[in-house]
Amino acid sequence: MQQIKAYLDQIATISTKDWEYFTSKLQGRVIPKKTIFLKINEIENHISFIESGVVRLFIPKEDPEKEITFGFSFENQFISAYDSFLTQQPSAYQLETLTETTLLSITYSDLQAVYQNTQIGNLIGRLTAERLFLLKSKREQNLLNLTAEERYLKLFKERPELIKVIPLKYISSYIGVTAQALSRIRKRL
């Protein structure tokens, strides 16, 4: 709970009453490594804070080599198929743990209760949504403005621990190149 408290304290000051109400709605979950915990066409019912671990967001394909990895979330970040969570419509992608992952999760209905019953809930929700949007926007801009080599270098500058926990096939998909092209980039560097 200390990690999510520290994260939220960066956003706003939360009263003891609001904090107690919010934490009463959180559910701890430990998900084993390599577990798909939201499948395509399921409705996302949780938004979760990652206490430890790494989660991959991807679009599955019949041929696993053609899966499209379009996001990663790490310790001290929120994870959700957020568009499905907001609309309560089926997800077009899946969430998979790449390491054993510890989450603090809140359901859609419990989050709505937090919004209604706390003074700070709406502010935290809005600011968290804004942060998720900025991450998505940054990723899209990188894909449009940077070369594959620049995307690779930027990814490892920002997240040097990636090389230890994320298979290269997922990294190549994430930066928008084939595994062979990533291999050539790595040789040049």
BAVOFI-577364 format. One line per field, with one value per residue (C-alpha): x, y negated, z; residue in one letter. Coordinates in Angstrom, 3 decimals, padded with zeros to 6 digits. Layout:
<nodes>
c1 = c(X / ...)
c2 = c(Y / ...)
c3 = c(Z / ...)
rest = c(A / ...)
</nodes>
This chain:
<nodes>
c1 = c(000.000 / 002.921 / 003.838 / 000.392 / 000.200 / 003.535 / 002.370 / -000.955 / 000.694 / 002.592 / -000.767 / -002.765 / -003.110 / -005.562 / -007.401 / -007.173 / -010.918 / -010.664 / -007.525 / -009.200 / -012.277 / -010.170 / -007.912 / -010.940 / -011.873 / -008.445 / -007.852 / -004.329 / -003.556 / -000.415 / -000.345 / 002.226 / 004.743 / 003.503 / -000.201 / -002.767 / -005.062 / -007.289 / -008.165 / -009.362 / -013.158 / -013.351 / -014.555 / -011.901 / -013.326 / -010.173 / -007.696 / -004.604 / -001.481 / 001.637 / 003.523 / 006.052 / 006.383 / 006.020 / 002.869 / 002.662 / -000.278 / -000.650 / -002.900 / -002.848 / -002.560 / -003.022 / 000.735 / 002.306 / 005.297 / 002.977 / 001.530 / 001.665 / 003.087 / 002.109 / 002.763 / 004.488 / 003.664 / 006.035 / 006.286 / 004.621 / 002.408 / -001.265 / -002.333 / -005.678 / -007.245 / -008.370 / -010.618 / -012.523 / -012.585 / -014.082 / -016.664 / -017.324 / -017.085 / -014.978 / -011.237 / -009.513 / -006.250 / -004.807 / -002.777 / -000.019 / 002.454 / 006.082 / 007.244 / 005.399 / 003.334 / 001.768 / -001.209 / -003.549 / -006.820 / -010.089 / -013.227 / -015.165 / -018.111 / -015.866 / -014.039 / -017.381 / -018.167 / -014.801 / -015.641 / -019.020 / -017.988 / -014.641 / -013.569 / -010.400 / -011.567 / -012.487 / -009.224 / -007.138 / -009.141 / -008.730 / -005.013 / -004.371 / -006.298 / -004.256 / -001.005 / -002.185 / -003.119 / 000.279 / 002.074 / -000.046 / 000.480 / 004.241 / 004.373 / 002.427 / 004.674 / 007.791 / 006.466 / 005.804 / 008.895 / 011.783 / 013.653 / 013.573 / 017.116 / 016.152 / 013.073 / 015.243 / 017.833 / 015.145 / 013.376 / 016.539 / 017.583 / 014.214 / 013.929 / 017.385 / 015.995 / 013.921 / 016.665 / 016.652 / 012.937 / 011.407 / 012.082 / 013.540 / 010.612 / 008.304 / 010.711 / 010.996 / 007.201 / 006.928 / 009.348 / 007.707 / 010.398 / 010.991 / 013.182 / 015.798 / 015.837 / 016.218 / 019.130 / 020.832 / 020.200 / 021.723 / 024.804 / 025.355 / 025.151)
c2 = c(000.000 / -002.354 / -002.389 / -003.443 / -005.989 / -007.521 / -007.585 / -009.250 / -011.704 / -013.063 / -013.890 / -015.285 / -015.433 / -012.774 / -013.011 / -010.063 / -009.434 / -009.353 / -007.194 / -004.649 / -004.504 / -004.099 / -001.387 / 000.534 / 001.029 / 002.312 / 006.020 / 007.460 / 009.973 / 011.951 / 013.192 / 015.787 / 015.110 / 015.566 / 015.400 / 013.757 / 012.090 / 010.275 / 012.037 / 010.513 / 009.910 / 009.906 / 006.754 / 005.127 / 004.768 / 003.604 / 000.827 / 001.966 / 000.479 / 002.587 / 003.037 / 005.311 / 006.952 / 006.243 / 006.466 / 006.599 / 005.273 / 007.067 / 008.030 / 011.807 / 013.421 / 017.009 / 017.162 / 016.143 / 014.723 / 012.098 / 010.839 / 007.078 / 005.821 / 002.188 / 001.491 / 002.423 / 001.363 / 001.573 / 001.226 / -001.934 / -002.345 / -001.681 / 001.063 / 001.708 / 002.259 / -001.254 / -001.774 / 001.414 / 000.371 / -003.037 / -001.812 / 001.585 / 003.047 / 006.087 / 005.544 / 005.679 / 006.801 / 008.863 / 008.263 / 010.701 / 010.777 / 011.164 / 011.676 / 012.618 / 009.502 / 008.069 / 005.786 / 003.647 / 003.650 / 001.804 / 002.812 / 000.498 / 000.298 / -000.295 / -003.077 / -004.724 / -004.544 / -006.170 / -008.971 / -009.512 / -009.155 / -010.925 / -014.503 / -013.587 / -010.593 / -012.518 / -014.464 / -011.315 / -009.582 / -012.479 / -012.905 / -009.159 / -009.104 / -012.087 / -010.264 / -007.173 / -009.368 / -011.087 / -007.715 / -006.626 / -009.911 / -009.765 / -006.230 / -007.257 / -010.272 / -008.104 / -005.677 / -008.546 / -010.675 / -008.381 / -005.725 / -002.156 / -002.595 / -005.814 / -004.108 / -001.224 / -003.569 / -005.733 / -002.697 / -001.468 / -004.902 / -005.290 / -001.647 / 000.023 / 002.975 / 004.056 / 006.138 / 008.396 / 009.156 / 008.668 / 011.104 / 009.460 / 010.600 / 008.420 / 005.482 / 005.725 / 005.744 / 002.806 / 000.631 / 001.704 / 003.844 / 007.513 / 009.581 / 009.690 / 005.889 / 005.554 / 007.985 / 005.783 / 002.658 / 004.323 / 005.393 / 001.812 / 000.540)
c3 = c(000.000 / 000.588 / -003.113 / -004.298 / -001.469 / -002.539 / -006.165 / -005.339 / -002.914 / -005.950 / -007.532 / -004.607 / -000.843 / 000.300 / 003.609 / 005.997 / 005.574 / 001.743 / 001.860 / 004.154 / 001.923 / -001.224 / 000.223 / 001.509 / -002.157 / -003.273 / -003.784 / -003.790 / -006.541 / -007.349 / -010.934 / -012.016 / -014.771 / -018.379 / -017.417 / -019.661 / -017.135 / -019.603 / -022.844 / -026.072 / -026.083 / -022.276 / -020.554 / -018.380 / -014.893 / -013.083 / -013.061 / -011.213 / -009.711 / -010.240 / -006.982 / -008.684 / -012.068 / -015.784 / -017.920 / -021.715 / -023.758 / -027.069 / -029.935 / -030.379 / -033.801 / -034.990 / -035.526 / -032.177 / -034.084 / -035.576 / -032.268 / -031.933 / -028.642 / -028.214 / -024.568 / -021.342 / -017.798 / -014.870 / -011.117 / -009.802 / -012.873 / -013.491 / -015.887 / -017.518 / -020.899 / -020.145 / -023.153 / -022.263 / -018.596 / -019.391 / -021.892 / -020.288 / -023.799 / -024.849 / -025.104 / -028.496 / -026.883 / -024.058 / -020.896 / -019.944 / -017.083 / -018.167 / -014.584 / -011.433 / -010.856 / -007.715 / -008.293 / -006.236 / -008.189 / -007.984 / -009.860 / -012.122 / -009.713 / -006.690 / -008.518 / -009.299 / -005.558 / -004.766 / -007.211 / -005.529 / -001.885 / -001.609 / -002.122 / -003.981 / -006.083 / -009.225 / -009.203 / -008.822 / -011.557 / -013.948 / -013.302 / -013.626 / -016.919 / -018.111 / -017.320 / -019.219 / -022.179 / -022.177 / -022.238 / -025.207 / -027.027 / -026.469 / -027.878 / -030.993 / -031.561 / -031.188 / -033.815 / -036.216 / -035.600 / -034.650 / -036.586 / -035.286 / -033.963 / -032.163 / -030.659 / -029.425 / -027.864 / -026.266 / -024.820 / -023.114 / -021.966 / -020.230 / -019.067 / -018.933 / -016.976 / -019.986 / -021.549 / -018.480 / -018.379 / -021.816 / -024.664 / -027.762 / -029.925 / -027.812 / -027.942 / -031.733 / -032.070 / -029.654 / -031.639 / -034.896 / -036.533 / -037.234 / -034.926 / -037.702 / -038.029 / -034.253 / -034.378 / -037.011 / -034.902 / -031.855 / -033.840 / -035.045 / -031.489)
rest = c(M / Q / Q / I / K / A / Y / L / D / Q / I / A / T / I / S / T / K / D / W / E / Y / F / T / S / K / L / Q / G / R / V / I / P / K / K / T / I / F / L / K / I / N / E / I / E / N / H / I / S / F / I / E / S / G / V / V / R / L / F / I / P / K / E / D / P / E / K / E / I / T / F / G / F / S / F / E / N / Q / F / I / S / A / Y / D / S / F / L / T / Q / Q / P / S / A / Y / Q / L / E / T / L / T / E / T / T / L / L / S / I / T / Y / S / D / L / Q / A / V / Y / Q / N / T / Q / I / G / N / L / I / G / R / L / T / A / E / R / L / F / L / L / K / S / K / R / E / Q / N / L / L / N / L / T / A / E / E / R / Y / L / K / L / F / K / E / R / P / E / L / I / K / V / I / P / L / K / Y / I / S / S / Y / I / G / V / T / A / Q / A / L / S / R / I / R / K / R / L)
</nodes>
